[in-house]
Amino acid sequence: MIKTEKITFIIIVIALVLSFFSTTATIWAADKEKIEQEKTELRKMSKETLAQLYKLNPQPSRQSPSPPVTPFSVISGRK
């Protein structure tokens, strides 16, 4: 009779451990999906914010001429 109770107890423990791991895996998968969704929302929000900023303060076109830069160098005969 004692062996039967031990076997039953071991089976119940194994079933609980397996159900715990399957539940945990499901929760982790849901967390990954939630994290990806939040990342997507943040990217969208940042793009919209940048678009609004560029409307308020447009960047100068890259085709506009920049002031000429005069190269120079300093040569010294001192040692």
N, C-alpha and C positions, 0 to 999 in steps of 0.2 A: 504494500500500500504506500509506503514512503517513497519508493522509486516513482510511482505514478504521479504523486504530488510534486516531486522535484521536476519531473519531465513536463508536467503541466505548467509549473512556474517558469521554467526555462522557455517554453514555447510562448507564454504570455510576454515575458521580458523581450524576447526576440521580436515579437509582433509589435510591441510598443516602440522599440528602437527603430525598426523599419518604418513604422508610420511617422515617427519623429523626423527621420531623414527625408522621407518623401515630402512631408509638409514643409520642411526647411528648404528643400530644393525648389519647391513651387514658389515659396515666398521670395527666395533669391532671384528667381527668374522674373517675378513680377517687379522686384526692385530694379533690376537691370532695365526693364522696359520703361519703368517710370523715370529712371535716370536719363535714358536716351530721349524720352519725350521732353523732359525739362531742358536738356541740352539744345534740342531743336527749337524750343520756344525761346531760349536765351539768344540763340543765333539770329532768329527772326527779329526779336526785339532790338538787338544791336544793329542789324541792317536798317531797320526802320528809323532808329534814332540817328544813325549816320546820314541817312537820306534827308531827314529833317534838318540836320545841322548844315549839310551842304546846300540846301535850299536857302537857309538864312545867311550863310556866309560862303558863297561860292569860291572855290579855289581858282586862282588864275590859271589860264590855259597854259599848257606846257609848250604850246607853239609860240607864245609871246616871247619876244626877244628879251634876254636878260642883259643887264649892263655888261659891257666888255670888261674882261679881267686882264689886267696888264701883269704879265709875269715879271718878277724881279728877283735878283739874287744879291747877296752881300758877299763880297770877296774881300778878305782881309789878308795882308801880307805878314801879320804878326804871328809869332809862334809862342 
